[in-house]
Amino acid sequence: MPNLKSRIYYFIVFLSIILLGILSRKISFIPLWIGDFLYAVMNYFLVRIFLPFKKAYLIAIISLLICYGIEFLQLYQAEWIIELRKTLFGRYVLGQGFLWSDIVAYTFGITFAFLVEKIVLNYISQKSE
């Protein structure tokens, strides 16, 4: 099933999640963990765009490793990376500081994306039979 068309769908989902994530940081009553949850979902679909033929569980594992890696990288406090984190790109991609709650939000976000993909793909395959 993965082809150019599915990559386009994944890309549209990816862009939509970015917009939702930015909005979640601008609206004060939305809890901060929602942004981290959406960041993980976005990472899942970004990996899916580049690896459309891989199994969903592998995409989930790779996505978790990326999210966890970026989170643990926040413990590294060299001057050059601190300066990079002060930029818009650095703040959104690298984050500001390590939090265990972010690890939990990433885990739930990746799990959510994995389950949604499995449910949607299962639904589509049943409809095509």
LINKARA-V907947 format. One record per helix or strand of 2 or more residues. SS is the DSSP state (H for helix, E for strand). FROM is the first residue (numbers start at 0). TO is the last residue. If there is no record, write none. Layout:
# LINKARA-V907947
ss,from,to
SS,FROM,TO
SS,FROM,TO
This chain:
# LINKARA-V907947
ss,from,to
H,3,25
H,31,49
H,55,72
H,78,84
H,87,93
H,99,126
